[in-house]
Amino acid sequence: MLRPDPRLNLTARFKAFPYQLDAVEAVKGLEYAALFHEQGLGKTKIAVDLALHWLAERTVDTVMIITKRALVENWRQELASHTHIKPGILSQDRKHNFFVFNSSARIVLGHFEVVRSEQPRLEMFLKTRRVGVILDEAQKIKNPSAALTQAFHELREGFARRVIMTGTPVANRPEDIWSQVFFLDGGEALGEDFEAFRSDLSLDNDLHHSPERQKKFADALASVFEKLRAFSIRETKKSTGIELPDKVVRSVTTNMAPHQAKLYDTYREQARAEVMQGGQLAEDDAEAVLKRLLRLVQVTSNPALVDENYKEEPGKVAELNRLVREATDDGSKVIVWTSFVRNAEWLCRRLAEYGAVRVHGELPIEVRNRAIEDFKNREDISVLVATPGAAKEGLTLTVANHAIYYDRSFSLDDYLQSQDRIHRISQKRECYIWNLICDDTIDCWVDSLLSAKRLAAQLLQSDVCKEDYEKAADYDFGRAVAEILNPVAEAE
């Protein structure tokens, strides 16, 4: 075991909120634990205080904090702000990592991919030190068949303490929770067979046909959290009692421009031929269908994504301009979210009069970080255009109180994580979430599907009771997509 340095200061710089103290108290003595606090409640502070407790009590001699690549710098800043410890930082530089593994660093910070690339050396490291690990945004390992996930499953027994943290354990589908929990307990709570676990939790397009299947689905959802209760904690903004401004979610419907509508009809005909047989969907899985309908989402957003000769102003632009103008006239800053990198570039140019900056996955990390800092600190920059994949997690962007979704994917994680960049601790103003939706298009189905996913996640996470879930549950997204693809049959 690494000898403690008597000069090391293991005290926290700031006090925690009562619910954060409660969380540390609840999990500090457990071999493994899941921290499922809702986004925006300061899980970072809980993790930092837990790491300091482990080190002070010599439960472990080293704490590894693993996060997403884009959040490493954010965590480095948080550790500098909340502790007196300078972490060792793992990167893709193997020579540098050699010195980190052989240093006296008590906290080691790295991203998920470096764990996989350094798996052999990490296995040796775990044999020489008693290590506790905290996985931030643990939904990163939700896919049990991914090589990245399997690396974590293979390493799990080498960690003396294991904690997963995520505000969206059901990142997109109910079965997403299985792999994360398997990393903790090797299958004790949810079983060792992923396919068996998934079989009763499929949110598919045919659910609206069968009340019996709907009941079975609700029963399966409601049973999951009970199996995790002994080692997991879930708090929401409501349950903590903290004072946060209201969050208002509103849909703004628009119509497509004339040429845009013709292009949409063309792609809809192609999509109908691909995914429908005899007037019915050929596939049950909602996401598999949506992946094949991606072009329809792109057309309702910006037809130039599929047709480089498109020059007409898309139907959503006028409403986007109005929302941005009204918010900025009121002295607010705005985040505009889009699922597409090319859209982020295009929208940034369209909103240049507001000093718009952009963040997306094709930009270097340092460029993204600079854009975020400029958005936070410069008065002449009122708009940030971002893709959820690059900016939905780990960031506090409470300088803004308006988030506009120019388009949305089918990912619940993208939607919930991104909107809570503004609705979190330190926000002082009422927050507005605006969803731009082209009427009578695939946008309506995406909206319906996300609502169904969110309610299913709330039941699985025990945010709502089964009775309330069944009163509110709506499985019409399965019917809705067939009607969107086949409007003639609907009219008949």
VOGU-3710 file (C-alpha; in Angstrom, 3 decimals, decimal comma):
1> mlrpdprlnl> 0,000/0,000/0,000  1,241/3,486/-0,869  2,519/5,237/2,209  0,534/8,370/3,021  2,344/11,662/2,769  1,907/13,373/6,166  2,126/16,762/4,440  -0,885/15,989/2,218  -3,925/18,107/3,021  -7,036/15,939/2,605
11> tarfkafpyq> -9,578/18,528/3,704  -12,177/19,974/1,345  -12,029/23,677/0,553  -15,819/24,170/0,673  -18,741/22,782/2,633  -21,253/20,517/0,950  -25,024/20,833/0,881  -26,831/18,570/3,391  -28,010/16,135/0,690  -24,424/15,885/-0,604
21> ldaveavkgl> -23,183/15,065/2,899  -25,933/12,453/3,187  -24,814/10,850/-0,067  -21,199/10,547/1,083  -22,335/9,114/4,418  -24,547/6,546/2,691  -21,909/5,123/0,334  -18,535/5,690/2,015  -18,465/2,240/3,652  -19,817/0,250/0,692
31> eyaalfheqg> -17,666/-1,857/-1,582  -19,653/-0,536/-4,530  -22,343/2,080/-4,988  -24,379/3,922/-7,616  -24,948/7,650/-7,362  -27,899/8,501/-9,598  -28,603/12,098/-8,537  -30,396/14,139/-11,153  -28,271/16,360/-13,393  -27,412/19,710/-11,869
41> lgktkiavdl> -27,227/18,599/-8,222  -23,457/18,678/-7,846  -22,388/15,035/-8,108  -18,828/16,286/-8,629  -18,729/17,666/-5,083  -20,036/14,362/-3,713  -17,354/12,450/-5,612  -14,592/14,772/-4,416  -15,652/14,500/-0,772  -15,982/10,720/-1,075
51> alhwlaertv> -12,472/10,467/-2,539  -11,045/12,609/0,253  -12,801/10,452/2,873  -11,456/7,223/1,366  -7,928/8,639/1,373  -8,145/10,133/4,856  -9,474/6,877/6,326  -6,974/4,817/4,281  -9,814/2,804/2,804  -7,779/3,074/-0,379
61> dtvmiitkra> -4,427/4,663/-1,126  -5,343/5,891/-4,606  -8,556/7,150/-6,185  -9,081/6,988/-9,950  -11,688/9,303/-11,431  -12,696/8,301/-14,947  -14,770/10,647/-17,066  -15,416/11,476/-20,703  -12,491/12,808/-22,681  -14,034/16,270/-23,088
71> lvenwrqela> -14,555/16,577/-19,331  -11,018/15,849/-18,118  -10,070/19,518/-18,066  -13,328/20,385/-16,298  -12,525/17,792/-13,603  -8,971/19,098/-13,259  -10,402/22,547/-12,564  -12,954/21,152/-10,117  -10,268/19,275/-8,177  -8,161/22,436/-8,007
81> shthikpgil> -11,175/24,362/-6,760  -12,414/21,847/-4,171  -9,236/20,157/-2,906  -5,587/20,765/-2,061  -4,485/17,827/-4,230  -2,932/17,945/-7,681  -4,034/14,857/-9,627  -1,970/12,744/-11,942  -3,590/12,840/-15,376  -3,606/9,892/-17,765
91> sqdrkhnffv> -3,670/10,682/-21,480  -2,991/9,017/-24,810  0,730/9,705/-24,231  1,955/6,326/-22,986  5,357/7,699/-21,895  3,651/10,299/-19,728  1,304/7,634/-18,328  4,304/5,547/-17,228  5,329/8,339/-14,874  1,756/8,757/-13,607
101> fnssarivlg> 1,490/5,050/-12,769  4,812/5,216/-10,948  4,199/8,499/-9,153  2,895/9,109/-5,653  -0,287/10,737/-6,986  -3,207/9,976/-4,675  -5,855/10,987/-7,226  -5,496/9,890/-10,838  -7,737/11,447/-13,479  -8,372/9,966/-16,905
111> hfevvrseqp> -10,962/9,290/-19,580  -12,739/6,073/-20,540  -10,708/5,370/-23,683  -7,371/5,589/-21,894  -8,503/2,860/-19,497  -8,980/0,527/-22,431  -5,696/1,463/-24,130  -3,792/1,131/-20,847  -5,615/-1,981/-19,643  -2,498/-4,205/-19,324
121> rlemflktrr> -0,538/-1,627/-17,319  -3,620/-0,749/-15,309  -4,057/-4,405/-14,339  -0,517/-4,344/-12,931  -1,178/-1,004/-11,213  -4,222/-2,457/-9,437  -2,063/-5,253/-8,056  0,391/-2,820/-6,467  -2,069/-0,327/-5,011  -5,438/-0,410/-3,303
131> vgvildeaqk> -7,524/1,662/-5,717  -10,995/3,104/-5,527  -12,604/4,129/-8,805  -15,352/6,620/-9,571  -16,896/6,486/-13,053  -18,381/9,857/-13,970  -21,111/9,741/-16,644  -21,174/5,968/-16,293  -23,708/5,602/-19,105  -20,600/5,604/-21,295
141> iknpsaaltq> -20,370/1,855/-20,553  -24,056/1,116/-21,166  -23,408/-1,187/-24,153  -22,232/-4,567/-22,808  -20,990/-5,760/-26,202  -18,687/-2,754/-26,758  -14,956/-3,409/-26,365  -14,675/-0,339/-24,128  -17,323/-1,673/-21,750  -15,796/-5,128/-21,666
151> afhelregfa> -12,458/-3,640/-20,580  -14,161/-2,123/-17,531  -15,979/-5,365/-16,754  -12,670/-7,253/-16,899  -10,982/-4,747/-14,577  -13,805/-4,389/-12,066  -12,605/-6,937/-9,492  -9,221/-5,218/-9,293  -10,757/-2,076/-7,782  -11,153/-2,102/-4,005
161> rrvimtgtpv> -14,045/0,375/-4,230  -16,308/1,033/-7,202  -18,746/3,921/-7,672  -20,714/4,859/-10,776  -22,225/8,305/-11,198  -24,784/9,485/-13,718  -27,893/11,625/-13,689  -29,299/9,527/-16,536  -28,716/5,845/-15,724  -31,419/5,075/-18,277
171> anrpediwsq> -29,500/6,994/-20,907  -31,773/6,050/-23,760  -33,498/2,723/-23,120  -34,399/0,883/-19,898  -31,842/-1,855/-20,508  -29,008/0,713/-20,478  -28,715/0,351/-16,718  -27,683/-3,330/-16,791  -24,058/-2,961/-17,909  -23,351/-0,094/-15,507
181> vffldggeal> -24,597/-2,129/-12,553  -22,741/-5,223/-13,773  -19,498/-3,235/-13,404  -20,381/-2,816/-9,735  -21,584/-6,254/-8,699  -20,872/-8,749/-11,500  -24,558/-9,485/-12,027  -25,792/-10,040/-8,462  -28,624/-7,511/-8,640  -29,774/-7,643/-12,266
191> gedfeafrsd> -28,484/-11,051/-13,319  -25,580/-12,121/-15,493  -27,632/-12,471/-18,711  -28,151/-9,133/-20,470  -30,545/-10,524/-23,066  -32,754/-12,017/-20,362  -32,814/-8,693/-18,533  -33,666/-6,818/-21,723  -36,467/-9,112/-22,837  -39,186/-7,515/-20,672
201> lsldndlhhs> -37,940/-3,933/-20,997  -38,209/-3,229/-24,704  -39,966/0,064/-25,473  -40,991/-0,935/-28,981  -43,482/0,324/-31,530  -46,011/-2,474/-30,968  -46,728/-1,724/-27,313  -49,746/0,394/-28,209  -51,495/-2,740/-29,541  -51,417/-4,741/-26,300
211> perqkkfada> -52,594/-3,594/-22,832  -51,249/-6,906/-21,488  -47,738/-6,126/-22,747  -48,027/-2,582/-21,413  -48,759/-3,946/-17,928  -45,873/-6,417/-18,149  -43,582/-3,593/-19,271  -44,637/-1,365/-16,342  -44,161/-4,234/-13,856  -40,650/-4,893/-15,170
221> lasvfeklra> -39,704/-1,204/-14,952  -41,005/-0,875/-11,403  -39,039/-3,907/-10,205  -35,568/-2,711/-11,222  -34,848/-0,001/-8,668  -35,897/-2,233/-5,760  -33,070/-4,567/-6,730  -30,594/-1,668/-6,572  -31,855/0,077/-3,464  -29,259/-1,398/-1,089
231> fsiretkkst> -26,350/0,279/-2,872  -27,806/3,169/-4,870  -28,956/6,711/-4,161  -31,241/8,819/-6,305  -32,128/12,415/-5,525  -33,973/14,831/-7,753  -34,113/18,598/-7,611  -37,534/18,257/-6,051  -36,552/15,685/-3,409  -33,505/17,635/-2,183
241> gielpdkvvr> -35,597/20,680/-1,362  -33,033/23,041/-2,860  -34,381/26,295/-4,209  -34,023/26,367/-7,986  -35,853/28,663/-10,391  -38,652/27,092/-12,408  -37,920/25,318/-15,671  -40,530/25,958/-18,353  -40,644/23,567/-21,326  -42,504/24,773/-24,406
251> svttnmaphq> -42,987/23,460/-27,919  -42,984/25,938/-30,798  -44,590/24,532/-33,940  -43,640/25,753/-37,391  -44,423/24,887/-40,996  -41,873/23,853/-43,560  -40,967/26,188/-46,401  -42,561/25,201/-49,767  -39,502/23,555/-51,360  -38,583/22,020/-48,012
261> aklydtyreq> -42,039/20,390/-47,840  -41,656/18,921/-51,339  -38,243/17,527/-50,431  -39,698/16,053/-47,241  -42,476/14,305/-49,207  -39,861/12,787/-51,520  -37,809/11,366/-48,667  -40,936/10,228/-46,833  -41,955/8,123/-49,830  -38,509/6,524/-49,848
271> araevmqggq> -38,664/5,905/-46,099  -42,114/4,355/-46,297  -40,869/1,875/-48,879  -37,942/0,990/-46,623  -39,623/0,503/-43,246  -43,266/-0,417/-43,942  -44,819/-3,643/-45,203  -48,547/-3,951/-45,796  -49,187/-0,643/-44,060  -47,355/-1,783/-40,903
281> laeddaeavl> -43,856/-1,085/-39,611  -41,463/-3,867/-40,547  -39,427/-3,394/-37,356  -40,633/-3,234/-33,749  -37,645/-1,382/-32,322  -38,362/2,347/-32,274  -34,722/3,373/-32,508  -33,943/1,041/-35,380  -36,770/2,674/-37,293  -35,626/6,179/-36,436
291> krllrlvqvt> -32,070/5,519/-37,590  -33,537/4,701/-40,984  -35,597/7,879/-40,895  -32,680/10,170/-40,099  -32,968/11,987/-43,404  -36,496/13,081/-42,521  -35,170/14,627/-39,302  -32,458/16,373/-41,311  -34,959/17,748/-43,837  -37,198/19,228/-41,134
301> snpalvdeny> -34,086/20,794/-39,609  -32,068/22,031/-42,585  -32,570/20,453/-46,036  -29,047/21,535/-47,025  -27,864/18,608/-44,887  -29,179/16,232/-47,571  -29,296/18,503/-50,646  -26,336/20,827/-51,134  -28,282/22,784/-53,771  -31,007/23,781/-51,297
311> keepgkvael> -31,084/27,577/-50,904  -34,515/28,372/-49,406  -34,721/29,450/-45,755  -35,912/26,430/-43,687  -39,203/26,819/-41,869  -37,696/26,800/-38,354  -35,318/29,709/-38,925  -37,882/32,486/-38,455  -38,977/31,113/-35,064  -35,368/30,549/-34,037
321> nrlvreatdd> -34,530/34,157/-34,858  -37,544/35,380/-32,916  -36,700/33,345/-29,807  -33,045/34,402/-29,832  -33,918/38,057/-30,398  -36,494/38,151/-27,592  -34,160/36,409/-25,137  -31,124/38,561/-25,890  -33,196/41,773/-25,873  -34,088/40,783/-22,317
331> gskvivwtsf> -30,397/40,533/-21,441  -30,284/36,711/-21,518  -27,778/34,365/-23,086  -28,970/31,439/-25,205  -27,798/27,920/-26,052  -28,987/26,598/-29,412  -28,802/22,804/-29,614  -28,614/20,781/-32,824  -27,770/17,114/-33,421  -25,722/17,794/-36,546
341> vrnaewlcrr> -22,181/19,167/-36,805  -22,826/20,889/-40,152  -25,872/22,545/-38,618  -23,770/23,855/-35,746  -21,454/25,565/-38,212  -24,364/26,882/-40,301  -26,345/28,160/-37,319  -23,261/29,824/-35,857  -22,907/31,813/-39,089  -26,631/32,631/-39,138
351> laeygavrvh> -26,435/33,974/-35,578  -23,173/35,883/-36,005  -24,811/39,201/-35,024  -25,097/37,792/-31,477  -21,394/36,922/-31,375  -22,265/33,227/-31,653  -19,620/30,598/-30,877  -19,924/26,870/-31,465  -18,975/23,581/-29,838  -19,125/20,240/-31,634
361> gelpievrnr> -17,243/16,975/-31,850  -15,102/17,840/-34,861  -13,434/20,738/-33,053  -10,286/20,178/-30,941  -10,911/20,076/-27,195  -8,973/23,298/-26,627  -11,118/25,141/-29,194  -14,290/23,905/-27,508  -13,023/24,919/-24,086  -12,149/28,396/-25,357
371> aiedfknred> -15,601/28,835/-26,891  -17,265/27,838/-23,630  -15,103/30,210/-21,594  -15,823/33,044/-24,024  -19,557/32,342/-23,836  -19,408/32,435/-20,043  -17,268/35,528/-19,685  -17,642/37,832/-22,678  -20,537/40,282/-22,814  -20,410/40,490/-26,614
381> isvlvatpga> -21,148/36,761/-26,974  -24,808/35,958/-26,347  -25,267/32,638/-28,192  -23,613/29,244/-27,965  -24,476/26,745/-30,715  -23,670/23,206/-29,597  -24,210/19,533/-30,314  -25,232/17,449/-27,271  -22,494/14,933/-27,969  -19,843/17,585/-27,348
391> akegltltva> -21,367/19,720/-24,582  -24,245/17,952/-22,852  -22,365/16,769/-19,764  -20,267/18,116/-16,932  -20,637/21,779/-17,837  -22,243/24,559/-15,852  -23,624/27,109/-18,300  -25,923/29,046/-16,004  -24,913/32,329/-17,651  -27,718/31,293/-20,032
401> nhaiyydrsf> -31,322/30,663/-19,084  -32,721/29,836/-22,530  -32,057/26,566/-24,392  -33,496/26,204/-27,893  -33,633/22,765/-29,541  -33,453/23,473/-33,243  -33,688/19,711/-33,751  -33,498/16,615/-31,549  -32,303/13,054/-31,927  -34,004/10,031/-30,363
411> slddylqsqd> -31,530/10,066/-27,434  -33,121/10,785/-24,061  -29,658/11,271/-22,566  -28,838/13,985/-25,101  -32,074/15,814/-24,345  -32,074/15,673/-20,538  -28,358/16,183/-19,977  -28,147/19,130/-22,347  -31,103/21,049/-20,970  -29,727/20,804/-17,461
421> rihrisqkre> -26,569/22,674/-18,425  -28,629/25,760/-17,560  -31,026/24,403/-14,894  -28,675/23,567/-12,057  -27,158/24,877/-8,839  -26,079/28,542/-9,239  -28,886/29,358/-11,678  -30,767/32,441/-10,452  -33,282/32,998/-13,262  -36,272/31,101/-14,591
431> cyiwnlicdd> -35,171/28,704/-17,331  -36,865/28,201/-20,678  -36,560/25,084/-22,840  -37,857/25,639/-26,377  -38,464/22,698/-28,746  -38,837/23,691/-32,404  -41,149/21,216/-34,143  -42,274/21,154/-37,760  -45,962/20,301/-37,664  -47,162/16,941/-39,054
441> tidcwvdsll> -43,630/15,622/-39,532  -41,160/13,210/-37,980  -40,456/15,895/-35,359  -43,798/15,048/-33,742  -42,802/11,396/-33,423  -39,433/12,263/-31,922  -41,253/14,408/-29,358  -43,654/11,565/-28,525  -40,882/8,971/-28,305  -38,748/11,124/-25,992
451> sakrlaaqll> -41,737/11,695/-23,714  -42,369/7,934/-23,498  -38,689/7,244/-22,792  -38,536/9,863/-20,081  -41,573/8,493/-18,273  -40,194/4,942/-18,472  -36,885/6,180/-17,036  -38,702/7,952/-14,205  -40,482/4,738/-13,189  -37,314/2,633/-13,385
461> qsdvckedye> -35,440/5,223/-11,280  -38,335/5,391/-8,789  -38,956/9,080/-9,533  -42,652/8,256/-10,018  -44,806/5,461/-8,614  -46,266/2,762/-10,818  -49,807/4,085/-10,454  -48,809/7,557/-11,645  -46,807/6,040/-14,478  -49,754/4,002/-15,731
471> kaadydfgra> -52,009/7,058/-15,630  -49,589/9,090/-17,731  -48,105/6,397/-20,010  -48,679/6,921/-23,724  -47,480/4,334/-26,224  -48,888/6,090/-29,276  -45,450/6,803/-30,715  -45,718/3,406/-32,445  -48,942/4,377/-34,143  -47,769/7,932/-34,806
481> vaeilnpvae> -44,781/6,964/-36,919  -46,925/4,792/-39,175  -49,354/7,691/-39,669  -46,526/10,137/-40,390  -45,129/7,799/-43,052  -48,527/6,968/-44,499  -50,730/10,089/-44,329  -52,999/8,926/-47,142  -53,998/5,815/-45,215  -54,537/7,950/-42,118
491> ae> -56,915/10,267/-43,995  -58,896/7,314/-45,355
//
